[in-house]
Amino acid sequence: MDYLKNTLRVGLLVVLLTAFVEIPYAAAIIALLGLAVGVQRDTGDLVRTFVLAIGLSICAGALGEIPAVGGYLTDILTSAAALAAASAVGVLGKWVWEQAGM
């Protein structure tokens, strides 16, 4: 069973749901799922994960002016950026752990 893909799928599902439904502690859930994804990723993905987090953060506000769906797209991309940022922190923590030789 591929835990990385399943954790990422659950994270993306929560990201999508938060745009349409009020979920208590959604930010904490997204952060924990992002950390879990990051810890499971290969440390060779460190730069790619950071670029994804930065790119999603930049693009999140750009779609807000689209009529009818702009708000939803902004919410989705903002939550996805939070998931990617938490994942980047997880990968960075794993890389530091490996560099320390533990």
Biopython code that builds the backbone (N, CA, C, O; Angstrom):
import numpy as np
from Bio.PDB.StructureBuilder import StructureBuilder

atoms = [
    (1, "MET", "N", (0.845, -1.178, 0.000)),
    (1, "MET", "CA", (0.000, 0.000, 0.000)),
    (1, "MET", "C", (0.895, 1.247, 0.000)),
    (1, "MET", "O", (1.861, 1.320, 0.759)),
    (2, "ASP", "N", (0.582, 2.186, -0.820)),
    (2, "ASP", "CA", (1.397, 3.385, -0.939)),
    (2, "ASP", "C", (0.823, 4.480, -0.027)),
    (2, "ASP", "O", (-0.131, 5.170, -0.386)),
    (3, "TYR", "N", (1.423, 4.618, 1.147)),
    (3, "TYR", "CA", (0.918, 5.561, 2.136)),
    (3, "TYR", "C", (1.071, 7.013, 1.690)),
    (3, "TYR", "O", (0.232, 7.854, 2.010)),
    (4, "LEU", "N", (2.137, 7.306, 0.954)),
    (4, "LEU", "CA", (2.348, 8.675, 0.487)),
    (4, "LEU", "C", (1.202, 9.131, -0.408)),
    (4, "LEU", "O", (0.647, 10.212, -0.211)),
    (5, "LYS", "N", (0.852, 8.312, -1.382)),
    (5, "LYS", "CA", (-0.242, 8.688, -2.292)),
    (5, "LYS", "C", (-1.569, 8.791, -1.557)),
    (5, "LYS", "O", (-2.350, 9.709, -1.807)),
    (6, "ASN", "N", (-1.825, 7.859, -0.657)),
    (6, "ASN", "CA", (-3.096, 7.891, 0.065)),
    (6, "ASN", "C", (-3.180, 9.101, 0.985)),
    (6, "ASN", "O", (-4.237, 9.724, 1.089)),
    (7, "THR", "N", (-2.081, 9.441, 1.656)),
    (7, "THR", "CA", (-2.075, 10.622, 2.518)),
    (7, "THR", "C", (-2.264, 11.879, 1.691)),
    (7, "THR", "O", (-2.996, 12.785, 2.089)),
    (8, "LEU", "N", (-1.607, 11.937, 0.542)),
    (8, "LEU", "CA", (-1.768, 13.093, -0.342)),
    (8, "LEU", "C", (-3.197, 13.192, -0.866)),
    (8, "LEU", "O", (-3.742, 14.292, -0.956)),
    (9, "ARG", "N", (-3.801, 12.085, -1.205)),
    (9, "ARG", "CA", (-5.197, 12.095, -1.674)),
    (9, "ARG", "C", (-6.141, 12.609, -0.592)),
    (9, "ARG", "O", (-7.034, 13.407, -0.875)),
    (10, "VAL", "N", (-5.950, 12.157, 0.636)),
    (10, "VAL", "CA", (-6.791, 12.630, 1.737)),
    (10, "VAL", "C", (-6.573, 14.128, 1.940)),
    (10, "VAL", "O", (-7.529, 14.873, 2.156)),
    (11, "GLY", "N", (-5.315, 14.569, 1.871)),
    (11, "GLY", "CA", (-5.014, 15.992, 2.005)),
    (11, "GLY", "C", (-5.691, 16.826, 0.932)),
    (11, "GLY", "O", (-6.263, 17.876, 1.223)),
    (12, "LEU", "N", (-5.626, 16.361, -0.304)),
    (12, "LEU", "CA", (-6.267, 17.101, -1.398)),
    (12, "LEU", "C", (-7.786, 17.098, -1.268)),
    (12, "LEU", "O", (-8.444, 18.076, -1.623)),
    (13, "LEU", "N", (-8.342, 16.004, -0.761)),
    (13, "LEU", "CA", (-9.785, 15.949, -0.527)),
    (13, "LEU", "C", (-10.195, 16.972, 0.530)),
    (13, "LEU", "O", (-11.202, 17.662, 0.371)),
    (14, "VAL", "N", (-9.421, 17.071, 1.604)),
    (14, "VAL", "CA", (-9.716, 18.061, 2.642)),
    (14, "VAL", "C", (-9.566, 19.475, 2.078)),
    (14, "VAL", "O", (-10.360, 20.361, 2.391)),
    (15, "VAL", "N", (-8.538, 19.681, 1.243)),
    (15, "VAL", "CA", (-8.341, 20.997, 0.610)),
    (15, "VAL", "C", (-9.568, 21.377, -0.219)),
    (15, "VAL", "O", (-10.047, 22.507, -0.129)),
    (16, "LEU", "N", (-10.068, 20.461, -1.008)),
    (16, "LEU", "CA", (-11.255, 20.747, -1.823)),
    (16, "LEU", "C", (-12.492, 20.978, -0.970)),
    (16, "LEU", "O", (-13.284, 21.879, -1.246)),
    (17, "LEU", "N", (-12.656, 20.169, 0.060)),
    (17, "LEU", "CA", (-13.844, 20.305, 0.900)),
    (17, "LEU", "C", (-13.866, 21.623, 1.657)),
    (17, "LEU", "O", (-14.934, 22.196, 1.872)),
    (18, "THR", "N", (-12.702, 22.109, 2.062)),
    (18, "THR", "CA", (-12.681, 23.360, 2.835)),
    (18, "THR", "C", (-13.162, 24.560, 2.032)),
    (18, "THR", "O", (-13.566, 25.570, 2.609)),
    (19, "ALA", "N", (-13.122, 24.459, 0.713)),
    (19, "ALA", "CA", (-13.611, 25.562, -0.115)),
    (19, "ALA", "C", (-15.139, 25.630, -0.120)),
    (19, "ALA", "O", (-15.710, 26.690, -0.376)),
    (20, "PHE", "N", (-15.793, 24.520, 0.157)),
    (20, "PHE", "CA", (-17.250, 24.467, 0.041)),
    (20, "PHE", "C", (-17.968, 24.218, 1.369)),
    (20, "PHE", "O", (-19.139, 24.564, 1.518)),
    (21, "VAL", "N", (-17.262, 23.615, 2.338)),
    (21, "VAL", "CA", (-17.880, 23.221, 3.599)),
    (21, "VAL", "C", (-17.022, 23.742, 4.748)),
    (21, "VAL", "O", (-15.794, 23.737, 4.661)),
    (22, "GLU", "N", (-17.659, 24.185, 5.811)),
    (22, "GLU", "CA", (-16.933, 24.625, 6.998)),
    (22, "GLU", "C", (-16.488, 23.393, 7.788)),
    (22, "GLU", "O", (-17.317, 22.627, 8.279)),
    (23, "ILE", "N", (-15.182, 23.213, 7.902)),
    (23, "ILE", "CA", (-14.620, 22.073, 8.630)),
    (23, "ILE", "C", (-13.903, 22.621, 9.864)),
    (23, "ILE", "O", (-12.998, 23.448, 9.744)),
    (24, "PRO", "N", (-14.310, 22.158, 11.055)),
    (24, "PRO", "CA", (-13.622, 22.629, 12.256)),
    (24, "PRO", "C", (-12.154, 22.191, 12.247)),
    (24, "PRO", "O", (-11.843, 21.054, 11.891)),
    (25, "TYR", "N", (-11.276, 23.077, 12.631)),
    (25, "TYR", "CA", (-9.840, 22.807, 12.704)),
    (25, "TYR", "C", (-9.256, 22.396, 11.353)),
    (25, "TYR", "O", (-8.323, 21.595, 11.300)),
    (26, "ALA", "N", (-9.791, 22.932, 10.276)),
    (26, "ALA", "CA", (-9.336, 22.568, 8.934)),
    (26, "ALA", "C", (-7.857, 22.904, 8.733)),
    (26, "ALA", "O", (-7.126, 22.129, 8.116)),
    (27, "ALA", "N", (-7.416, 24.038, 9.241)),
    (27, "ALA", "CA", (-6.014, 24.430, 9.076)),
    (27, "ALA", "C", (-5.086, 23.451, 9.784)),
    (27, "ALA", "O", (-4.027, 23.107, 9.258)),
    (28, "ALA", "N", (-5.473, 23.006, 10.964)),
    (28, "ALA", "CA", (-4.651, 22.040, 11.700)),
    (28, "ALA", "C", (-4.630, 20.692, 10.987)),
    (28, "ALA", "O", (-3.592, 20.033, 10.930)),
    (29, "ILE", "N", (-5.766, 20.286, 10.447)),
    (29, "ILE", "CA", (-5.840, 19.016, 9.718)),
    (29, "ILE", "C", (-4.961, 19.074, 8.480)),
    (29, "ILE", "O", (-4.219, 18.134, 8.196)),
    (30, "ILE", "N", (-5.042, 20.176, 7.741)),
    (30, "ILE", "CA", (-4.229, 20.337, 6.532)),
    (30, "ILE", "C", (-2.744, 20.356, 6.894)),
    (30, "ILE", "O", (-1.925, 19.764, 6.191)),
    (31, "ALA", "N", (-2.397, 21.032, 7.984)),
    (31, "ALA", "CA", (-0.991, 21.091, 8.399)),
    (31, "ALA", "C", (-0.473, 19.706, 8.780)),
    (31, "ALA", "O", (0.637, 19.340, 8.396)),
    (32, "LEU", "N", (-1.249, 18.942, 9.519)),
    (32, "LEU", "CA", (-0.818, 17.594, 9.916)),
    (32, "LEU", "C", (-0.697, 16.662, 8.717)),
    (32, "LEU", "O", (0.246, 15.876, 8.628)),
    (33, "LEU", "N", (-1.652, 16.750, 7.797)),
    (33, "LEU", "CA", (-1.563, 15.921, 6.591)),
    (33, "LEU", "C", (-0.369, 16.329, 5.739)),
    (33, "LEU", "O", (0.306, 15.472, 5.168)),
    (34, "GLY", "N", (-0.102, 17.633, 5.647)),
    (34, "GLY", "CA", (1.062, 18.104, 4.904)),
    (34, "GLY", "C", (2.365, 17.619, 5.517)),
    (34, "GLY", "O", (3.272, 17.195, 4.800)),
    (35, "LEU", "N", (2.462, 17.680, 6.835)),
    (35, "LEU", "CA", (3.657, 17.157, 7.498)),
    (35, "LEU", "C", (3.824, 15.667, 7.251)),
    (35, "LEU", "O", (4.936, 15.191, 7.021)),
    (36, "ALA", "N", (2.717, 14.931, 7.297)),
    (36, "ALA", "CA", (2.777, 13.484, 7.051)),
    (36, "ALA", "C", (3.238, 13.195, 5.627)),
    (36, "ALA", "O", (4.018, 12.270, 5.404)),
    (37, "VAL", "N", (2.767, 13.970, 4.675)),
    (37, "VAL", "CA", (3.207, 13.801, 3.281)),
    (37, "VAL", "C", (4.691, 14.129, 3.163)),
    (37, "VAL", "O", (5.434, 13.411, 2.495)),
    (38, "GLY", "N", (5.124, 15.202, 3.804)),
    (38, "GLY", "CA", (6.514, 15.623, 3.713)),
    (38, "GLY", "C", (7.481, 14.627, 4.311)),
    (38, "GLY", "O", (8.557, 14.389, 3.763)),
    (39, "VAL", "N", (7.103, 14.046, 5.430)),
    (39, "VAL", "CA", (7.977, 13.065, 6.075)),
    (39, "VAL", "C", (8.101, 11.803, 5.227)),
    (39, "VAL", "O", (9.128, 11.126, 5.276)),
    (40, "GLN", "N", (7.083, 11.483, 4.463)),
    (40, "GLN", "CA", (7.108, 10.287, 3.628)),
    (40, "GLN", "C", (7.836, 10.495, 2.302)),
    (40, "GLN", "O", (8.230, 9.526, 1.653)),
    (41, "ARG", "N", (8.016, 11.751, 1.897)),
    (41, "ARG", "CA", (8.656, 12.043, 0.613)),
    (41, "ARG", "C", (10.157, 11.810, 0.686)),
    (41, "ARG", "O", (10.756, 11.817, 1.761)),
    (42, "ASP", "N", (10.748, 11.605, -0.485)),
    (42, "ASP", "CA", (12.190, 11.461, -0.591)),
    (42, "ASP", "C", (12.831, 12.831, -0.407)),
    (42, "ASP", "O", (12.294, 13.830, -0.885)),
    (43, "THR", "N", (13.962, 12.893, 0.272)),
    (43, "THR", "CA", (14.608, 14.180, 0.504)),
    (43, "THR", "C", (15.149, 14.793, -0.782)),
    (43, "THR", "O", (15.493, 15.975, -0.796)),
    (44, "GLY", "N", (15.231, 14.025, -1.856)),
    (44, "GLY", "CA", (15.614, 14.581, -3.145)),
    (44, "GLY", "C", (14.545, 15.497, -3.721)),
    (44, "GLY", "O", (14.813, 16.256, -4.653)),
    (45, "ASP", "N", (13.341, 15.431, -3.176)),
    (45, "ASP", "CA", (12.225, 16.276, -3.616)),
    (45, "ASP", "C", (12.167, 17.597, -2.856)),
    (45, "ASP", "O", (11.172, 18.315, -2.949)),
    (46, "LEU", "N", (13.209, 17.926, -2.111)),
    (46, "LEU", "CA", (13.190, 19.110, -1.258)),
    (46, "LEU", "C", (12.966, 20.395, -2.057)),
    (46, "LEU", "O", (12.084, 21.187, -1.724)),
    (47, "VAL", "N", (13.748, 20.597, -3.090)),
    (47, "VAL", "CA", (13.630, 21.824, -3.885)),
    (47, "VAL", "C", (12.288, 21.860, -4.608)),
    (47, "VAL", "O", (11.634, 22.903, -4.644)),
    (48, "ARG", "N", (11.875, 20.749, -5.174)),
    (48, "ARG", "CA", (10.596, 20.688, -5.889)),
    (48, "ARG", "C", (9.436, 21.017, -4.956)),
    (48, "ARG", "O", (8.497, 21.707, -5.352)),
    (49, "THR", "N", (9.496, 20.530, -3.730)),
    (49, "THR", "CA", (8.431, 20.787, -2.772)),
    (49, "THR", "C", (8.372, 22.269, -2.394)),
    (49, "THR", "O", (7.288, 22.841, -2.281)),
    (50, "PHE", "N", (9.545, 22.888, -2.199)),
    (50, "PHE", "CA", (9.568, 24.314, -1.881)),
    (50, "PHE", "C", (9.066, 25.155, -3.049)),
    (50, "PHE", "O", (8.328, 26.117, -2.839)),
    (51, "VAL", "N", (9.449, 24.813, -4.261)),
    (51, "VAL", "CA", (8.991, 25.562, -5.436)),
    (51, "VAL", "C", (7.474, 25.433, -5.583)),
    (51, "VAL", "O", (6.800, 26.407, -5.918)),
    (52, "LEU", "N", (6.940, 24.250, -5.338)),
    (52, "LEU", "CA", (5.491, 24.048, -5.406)),
    (52, "LEU", "C", (4.775, 24.894, -4.364)),
    (52, "LEU", "O", (3.763, 25.527, -4.667)),
    (53, "ALA", "N", (5.288, 24.910, -3.148)),
    (53, "ALA", "CA", (4.658, 25.702, -2.085)),
    (53, "ALA", "C", (4.691, 27.195, -2.417)),
    (53, "ALA", "O", (3.696, 27.895, -2.227)),
    (54, "ILE", "N", (5.823, 27.679, -2.908)),
    (54, "ILE", "CA", (5.931, 29.095, -3.259)),
    (54, "ILE", "C", (5.036, 29.424, -4.454)),
    (54, "ILE", "O", (4.356, 30.450, -4.452)),
    (55, "GLY", "N", (5.029, 28.575, -5.461)),
    (55, "GLY", "CA", (4.205, 28.807, -6.648)),
    (55, "GLY", "C", (2.721, 28.842, -6.328)),
    (55, "GLY", "O", (1.995, 29.697, -6.837)),
    (56, "LEU", "N", (2.261, 27.916, -5.483)),
    (56, "LEU", "CA", (0.847, 27.920, -5.098)),
    (56, "LEU", "C", (0.496, 29.166, -4.293)),
    (56, "LEU", "O", (-0.589, 29.726, -4.452)),
    (57, "SER", "N", (1.403, 29.595, -3.440)),
    (57, "SER", "CA", (1.154, 30.809, -2.654)),
    (57, "SER", "C", (1.025, 32.036, -3.548)),
    (57, "SER", "O", (0.177, 32.897, -3.316)),
    (58, "ILE", "N", (1.864, 32.108, -4.560)),
    (58, "ILE", "CA", (1.820, 33.246, -5.476)),
    (58, "ILE", "C", (0.542, 33.235, -6.305)),
    (58, "ILE", "O", (-0.081, 34.279, -6.499)),
    (59, "CYS", "N", (0.152, 32.073, -6.791)),
    (59, "CYS", "CA", (-1.010, 31.965, -7.683)),
    (59, "CYS", "C", (-2.348, 32.024, -6.949)),
    (59, "CYS", "O", (-3.383, 32.238, -7.580)),
    (60, "ALA", "N", (-2.344, 31.839, -5.639)),
    (60, "ALA", "CA", (-3.602, 31.727, -4.896)),
    (60, "ALA", "C", (-4.496, 32.954, -5.043)),
    (60, "ALA", "O", (-5.709, 32.809, -5.190)),
    (61, "GLY", "N", (-3.936, 34.136, -5.008)),
    (61, "GLY", "CA", (-4.760, 35.331, -5.075)),
    (61, "GLY", "C", (-5.047, 35.824, -6.478)),
    (61, "GLY", "O", (-5.846, 36.742, -6.660)),
    (62, "ALA", "N", (-4.408, 35.229, -7.472)),
    (62, "ALA", "CA", (-4.533, 35.735, -8.839)),
    (62, "ALA", "C", (-5.875, 35.415, -9.480)),
    (62, "ALA", "O", (-6.273, 36.076, -10.439)),
    (63, "LEU", "N", (-6.568, 34.423, -8.974)),
    (63, "LEU", "CA", (-7.808, 34.001, -9.618)),
    (63, "LEU", "C", (-9.053, 34.531, -8.922)),
    (63, "LEU", "O", (-10.170, 34.167, -9.292)),
    (64, "GLY", "N", (-8.877, 35.378, -7.928)),
    (64, "GLY", "CA", (-10.001, 35.873, -7.143)),
    (64, "GLY", "C", (-10.980, 36.745, -7.905)),
    (64, "GLY", "O", (-12.133, 36.876, -7.495)),
    (65, "GLU", "N", (-10.554, 37.333, -8.988)),
    (65, "GLU", "CA", (-11.420, 38.256, -9.741)),
    (65, "GLU", "C", (-12.323, 37.556, -10.758)),
    (65, "GLU", "O", (-13.132, 38.214, -11.411)),
    (66, "ILE", "N", (-12.202, 36.261, -10.899)),
    (66, "ILE", "CA", (-13.072, 35.536, -11.836)),
    (66, "ILE", "C", (-14.484, 35.493, -11.248)),
    (66, "ILE", "O", (-14.661, 35.070, -10.106)),
    (67, "PRO", "N", (-15.480, 35.922, -12.008)),
    (67, "PRO", "CA", (-16.853, 35.946, -11.485)),
    (67, "PRO", "C", (-17.345, 34.545, -11.120)),
    (67, "PRO", "O", (-17.063, 33.577, -11.825)),
    (68, "ALA", "N", (-18.058, 34.451, -10.046)),
    (68, "ALA", "CA", (-18.747, 33.264, -9.554)),
    (68, "ALA", "C", (-17.826, 32.192, -8.981)),
    (68, "ALA", "O", (-18.190, 31.583, -7.975)),
    (69, "VAL", "N", (-16.670, 31.928, -9.552)),
    (69, "VAL", "CA", (-15.816, 30.847, -9.067)),
    (69, "VAL", "C", (-14.488, 31.328, -8.490)),
    (69, "VAL", "O", (-13.730, 30.523, -7.948)),
    (70, "GLY", "N", (-14.195, 32.600, -8.592)),
    (70, "GLY", "CA", (-12.913, 33.127, -8.139)),
    (70, "GLY", "C", (-12.655, 32.912, -6.664)),
    (70, "GLY", "O", (-11.538, 32.578, -6.266)),
    (71, "GLY", "N", (-13.671, 33.098, -5.858)),
    (71, "GLY", "CA", (-13.526, 32.887, -4.414)),
    (71, "GLY", "C", (-13.213, 31.437, -4.074)),
    (71, "GLY", "O", (-12.375, 31.152, -3.219)),
    (72, "TYR", "N", (-13.902, 30.526, -4.758)),
    (72, "TYR", "CA", (-13.651, 29.103, -4.518)),
    (72, "TYR", "C", (-12.244, 28.709, -4.956)),
    (72, "TYR", "O", (-11.550, 27.973, -4.255)),
    (73, "LEU", "N", (-11.832, 29.204, -6.117)),
    (73, "LEU", "CA", (-10.483, 28.888, -6.602)),
    (73, "LEU", "C", (-9.411, 29.441, -5.673)),
    (73, "LEU", "O", (-8.396, 28.790, -5.425)),
    (74, "THR", "N", (-9.639, 30.636, -5.168)),
    (74, "THR", "CA", (-8.694, 31.223, -4.219)),
    (74, "THR", "C", (-8.617, 30.389, -2.946)),
    (74, "THR", "O", (-7.526, 30.140, -2.432)),
    (75, "ASP", "N", (-9.768, 29.958, -2.434)),
    (75, "ASP", "CA", (-9.782, 29.120, -1.231)),
    (75, "ASP", "C", (-9.059, 27.798, -1.458)),
    (75, "ASP", "O", (-8.304, 27.338, -0.600)),
    (76, "ILE", "N", (-9.293, 27.191, -2.616)),
    (76, "ILE", "CA", (-8.656, 25.903, -2.923)),
    (76, "ILE", "C", (-7.146, 26.070, -3.029)),
    (76, "ILE", "O", (-6.390, 25.291, -2.449)),
    (77, "LEU", "N", (-6.706, 27.083, -3.768)),
    (77, "LEU", "CA", (-5.267, 27.267, -3.942)),
    (77, "LEU", "C", (-4.582, 27.702, -2.646)),
    (77, "LEU", "O", (-3.435, 27.328, -2.401)),
    (78, "THR", "N", (-5.266, 28.481, -1.821)),
    (78, "THR", "CA", (-4.689, 28.869, -0.533)),
    (78, "THR", "C", (-4.514, 27.659, 0.372)),
    (78, "THR", "O", (-3.482, 27.515, 1.026)),
    (79, "SER", "N", (-5.519, 26.789, 0.411)),
    (79, "SER", "CA", (-5.406, 25.575, 1.216)),
    (79, "SER", "C", (-4.357, 24.626, 0.648)),
    (79, "SER", "O", (-3.623, 23.987, 1.402)),
    (80, "ALA", "N", (-4.283, 24.532, -0.682)),
    (80, "ALA", "CA", (-3.262, 23.686, -1.304)),
    (80, "ALA", "C", (-1.864, 24.228, -1.015)),
    (80, "ALA", "O", (-0.924, 23.454, -0.833)),
    (81, "ALA", "N", (-1.725, 25.544, -0.973)),
    (81, "ALA", "CA", (-0.434, 26.151, -0.628)),
    (81, "ALA", "C", (-0.059, 25.824, 0.815)),
    (81, "ALA", "O", (1.111, 25.581, 1.109)),
    (82, "ALA", "N", (-1.033, 25.815, 1.711)),
    (82, "ALA", "CA", (-0.764, 25.456, 3.103)),
    (82, "ALA", "C", (-0.349, 23.991, 3.214)),
    (82, "ALA", "O", (0.549, 23.655, 3.985)),
    (83, "LEU", "N", (-0.999, 23.127, 2.450)),
    (83, "LEU", "CA", (-0.637, 21.704, 2.429)),
    (83, "LEU", "C", (0.789, 21.527, 1.900)),
    (83, "LEU", "O", (1.570, 20.758, 2.460)),
    (84, "ALA", "N", (1.121, 22.232, 0.833)),
    (84, "ALA", "CA", (2.466, 22.138, 0.251)),
    (84, "ALA", "C", (3.520, 22.727, 1.178)),
    (84, "ALA", "O", (4.628, 22.197, 1.267)),
    (85, "ALA", "N", (3.193, 23.812, 1.867)),
    (85, "ALA", "CA", (4.153, 24.416, 2.795)),
    (85, "ALA", "C", (4.431, 23.488, 3.969)),
    (85, "ALA", "O", (5.579, 23.348, 4.390)),
    (86, "ALA", "N", (3.398, 22.855, 4.498)),
    (86, "ALA", "CA", (3.600, 21.903, 5.589)),
    (86, "ALA", "C", (4.392, 20.693, 5.103)),
    (86, "ALA", "O", (5.214, 20.145, 5.837)),
    (87, "SER", "N", (4.142, 20.285, 3.870)),
    (87, "SER", "CA", (4.913, 19.188, 3.288)),
    (87, "SER", "C", (6.382, 19.573, 3.147)),
    (87, "SER", "O", (7.269, 18.756, 3.397)),
    (88, "ALA", "N", (6.636, 20.814, 2.746)),
    (88, "ALA", "CA", (8.016, 21.288, 2.622)),
    (88, "ALA", "C", (8.721, 21.274, 3.974)),
    (88, "ALA", "O", (9.900, 20.930, 4.063)),
    (89, "VAL", "N", (8.001, 21.647, 5.019)),
    (89, "VAL", "CA", (8.585, 21.610, 6.362)),
    (89, "VAL", "C", (8.903, 20.163, 6.752)),
    (89, "VAL", "O", (9.939, 19.898, 7.362)),
    (90, "GLY", "N", (8.016, 19.232, 6.403)),
    (90, "GLY", "CA", (8.264, 17.821, 6.701)),
    (90, "GLY", "C", (9.476, 17.278, 5.965)),
    (90, "GLY", "O", (10.290, 16.564, 6.551)),
    (91, "VAL", "N", (9.606, 17.611, 4.682)),
    (91, "VAL", "CA", (10.765, 17.153, 3.901)),
    (91, "VAL", "C", (12.042, 17.766, 4.451)),
    (91, "VAL", "O", (13.066, 17.090, 4.551)),
    (92, "LEU", "N", (11.987, 19.054, 4.811)),
    (92, "LEU", "CA", (13.158, 19.723, 5.368)),
    (92, "LEU", "C", (13.564, 19.086, 6.696)),
    (92, "LEU", "O", (14.749, 18.867, 6.948)),
    (93, "GLY", "N", (12.589, 18.793, 7.533)),
    (93, "GLY", "CA", (12.889, 18.126, 8.801)),
    (93, "GLY", "C", (13.513, 16.756, 8.593)),
    (93, "GLY", "O", (14.450, 16.381, 9.298)),
    (94, "LYS", "N", (12.995, 16.010, 7.625)),
    (94, "LYS", "CA", (13.558, 14.690, 7.315)),
    (94, "LYS", "C", (14.985, 14.826, 6.795)),
    (94, "LYS", "O", (15.853, 14.027, 7.147)),
    (95, "TRP", "N", (15.235, 15.848, 5.949)),
    (95, "TRP", "CA", (16.571, 16.064, 5.412)),
    (95, "TRP", "C", (17.553, 16.408, 6.523)),
    (95, "TRP", "O", (18.666, 15.883, 6.550)),
    (96, "VAL", "N", (17.147, 17.290, 7.445)),
    (96, "VAL", "CA", (18.011, 17.656, 8.576)),
    (96, "VAL", "C", (18.306, 16.437, 9.424)),
    (96, "VAL", "O", (19.439, 16.241, 9.863)),
    (97, "TRP", "N", (17.296, 15.617, 9.658)),
    (97, "TRP", "CA", (17.482, 14.385, 10.445)),
    (97, "TRP", "C", (18.506, 13.468, 9.778)),
    (97, "TRP", "O", (19.378, 12.912, 10.445)),
    (98, "GLU", "N", (18.394, 13.316, 8.463)),
    (98, "GLU", "CA", (19.351, 12.478, 7.726)),
    (98, "GLU", "C", (20.748, 13.068, 7.750)),
    (98, "GLU", "O", (21.728, 12.330, 7.863)),
    (99, "GLN", "N", (20.857, 14.392, 7.646)),
    (99, "GLN", "CA", (22.169, 15.043, 7.656)),
    (99, "GLN", "C", (22.832, 14.918, 9.024)),
    (99, "GLN", "O", (24.059, 14.891, 9.118)),
    (100, "ALA", "N", (22.040, 14.843, 10.067)),
    (100, "ALA", "CA", (22.583, 14.698, 11.411)),
    (100, "ALA", "C", (23.070, 13.274, 11.660)),
    (100, "ALA", "O", (23.735, 13.012, 12.663)),
    (101, "GLY", "N", (22.745, 12.359, 10.757)),
    (101, "GLY", "CA", (23.189, 10.979, 10.873)),
    (101, "GLY", "C", (22.401, 10.162, 11.876)),
    (101, "GLY", "O", (22.917, 9.199, 12.444)),
    (102, "MET", "N", (21.183, 10.533, 12.090)),
    (102, "MET", "CA", (20.374, 9.804, 13.062)),
    (102, "MET", "C", (19.468, 8.817, 12.397)),
    (102, "MET", "O", (18.716, 8.116, 13.074)),
]
sb = StructureBuilder()
sb.init_structure("model")
sb.init_model(0)
sb.init_chain("A")
sb.init_seg("    ")
for serial, (resi, resn, name, xyz) in enumerate(atoms, 1):
    if name == "N":
        sb.init_residue(resn, " ", resi, " ")
    sb.init_atom(name, np.array(xyz, "f"), 0.0, 1.0, " ", f" {name:<3s}", serial, name[0])
structure = sb.get_structure()
